[in-house]
Structure formats: structure tokens, C-alpha cells
């Protein structure tokens, strides 16, 4: 995205500014505390074990300026499990929504599918969140004004430091 420092664990995807394995490395090694205005974390938190995600969310809080905003998009585990829209979905579709595509090809995006083969660990969902559980995690860390909204089978949460 324009205007952002785009981070990924792999340089195989286009437009990556910095390669950082955020499961193993701290963002505090690369960025100074209290210097970031906005963090966009689309489709990354669920790819970490709970304790790793809490560490990462805590780092987001540390990196943000006062009144800085974090935007987080994750699959809505409650919606995927309970929604009538998915009662008749093939189990294979539900498995991918809950656990990620992992190393299995997903559609016709050749670069993405190659990255899945090379770095399957980045495509596994390791934990699930509901809007309520995400809010609770962020409140424990110190975030405020936490609001979530539906985005298909995902939800997006906004929170302020």
C-alpha cells in the first residue's frame, strides 16, 4: 500500500519494503517506540499462536504514537462456525477459512501459490478470534475506543492507543 512500510516474511510477494519474520523477530528492532501513527495488520494476527499474537499486539501499542490507530483484520471464528450461510458449505471450505490455506494452492495467483509452497508457515491460522475476544485482548494491552465491523467472513477492528 502506498504510504505504508509494507512488511512480509517473504520477499516473494510484490511491493514488500522490508522482510521481517514477525513470529521470530521483534518489530522494536526495526522501528522506534512511539513513532508510528497508523498500523494496518490485515490477515496476519491469526497466523500466530495466541502468545505470539499478544506479543505482537503489545509491540503495536508500544510503536504507536499517543492517539495512534491500529487496524486489524482477522477471520471471524464465531461467524464462520455459527453462520447459517456456512451450514451447507463443504467441510473443505470451512477448514480453509478456519485454518488458512497453508501449503495448498488457492486459486490462480501463481506468485502467492509459489510463496505457499516455499513458506507454508506463513499461511497457517494458529488461533481464532471473535469480535469480543479481540476487544478483550486489546483492552488488556491498553488500547481504547475499540470498534469492530463485519467484512465478509472477517471482521475489522480499530483501536486507539
N, C-alpha and C positions, 0 to 999 in steps of 0.2 A: 504494500500500500504506500502510496505517495505520502511523504511527510512523517513516516514512521521508520524506525530502525527495525527491519524485518529479520527475525531470528528463527532459525530452524536447526535441528540436529544434523541435517544433511545439506550439503551444497548442491545436491542433485536437482532440487526444485529451482525454478527461475526466480530471479529478483530477491535472493537472500543476501542481506547485508553482512550478517555475522553468523557463523556456525558455532552454536553453543549447545552442548548436551545438558539441558537444564535438569535432567534427572541426576546427573553426576557433578555438575558444576554450579556454583552459586552465581547468580546474576550480580551480586555485590562485588564480584571480582572485576566486572566489566563496566559497571555504572555506579556513580556516587549516590549515596543516600540523599533523599530529599531533593532530587534534581529533575524528576520526570513528572510531566503534567497529566499524561494520559497513557494508560496501559490497556492494550487490546489483546485479550487472551482468548482467541477463538479456537475451539476444538483442541485444547492442549491439557487442561486440568484433569480430565478423565483418563488421560494416558499415563497417569502417575498413581502409585499406591497412595492411600489416604495420607500417610505420614509425609510422603514427598510433596503431595499437593498442599498440605498445611504449611510446610516449609516454604514452598513457592509463593503461596498467597501472603505469607508473612513477609517475604522478600519484596513483594509488590508493595505492601504497606510501607516498608522501610524506604523504598526507592521513590515513592510518590512525594511530591511537594504537599504541603498543607492544602487542603481542598482539591487535591488531585483526584482523578477518577480512574477506576478500573472498570473495564467492561469484559465480562466473562460469558462465553457461550459454551454450554455443555449439553449432551443428550439429557432429556428429562426422563429419568428412570421410572418415575411414578406414572407418567403419561404413557410411556411405552408398554408398561406392564398392565395398566388398568384400562386404557382407552378402548372403547368399543371398536374403533377404527382398525385395531390390530388383532381382534379376536380371531378373525378368519385369515389373517396373514400366514403365509408359510413359516414354519418354525425357523427355517434358514434365514429369512429376512429379520426376524426378531433377534436371532443370535448375533447377526452383524450389527444391528442397532445397539445391542447391549454390550457386546464385547469388541467392537471395532472390526474392520476388515482384515486386520492382521496381515499375513503374507499372501492372502488370496486376492487375485485380480478383481478390481471393482470397476467395471465399465471399460471405456475405450481410451482413457488417459494413459498413454504409453509411459510418459515420464513418471507419473505417480505410481503406476504398477511396477516399474523398474525399482523405484525407491522402496516400495513394499517388499520386494524380494531381497534387496540389499540391507534394509534396516527395518525388519519386521517389528522390532521392539517399539518403534515409534508409532505403530498403527494398532496397538492393543489397548483396549479400555481396561483399566485396572481397578476402577472404582466408579460408583454411580451416585448421582445427586438428584434430589428433588429440589424444588424452589425453596422449601422450608429448610432442608439440611444445608443448602448453600448459604442461606441467610444466617443460620446459626454459626457456621464456620467463620464467616466474615465478621459477625458481631464479636465473637471471641477474640479475634485478632485486633479489633478496634475500629473497623470500618463503621460508617454511619450512613443514613439515608439510603438504605439498601432497597432496591426495587427490581423486580423480575417481570419479564413478559415472555409469552409463548412465541416460539419461532419454529413452526413445524413440529418435528419430534424433539426439538431442542428447546431450551429457554435461554434468554439473555438476562444477565444480572448486571446492574450498575450499582456501584458503591463509591462513596466519597471518603477520603482519609480525613 
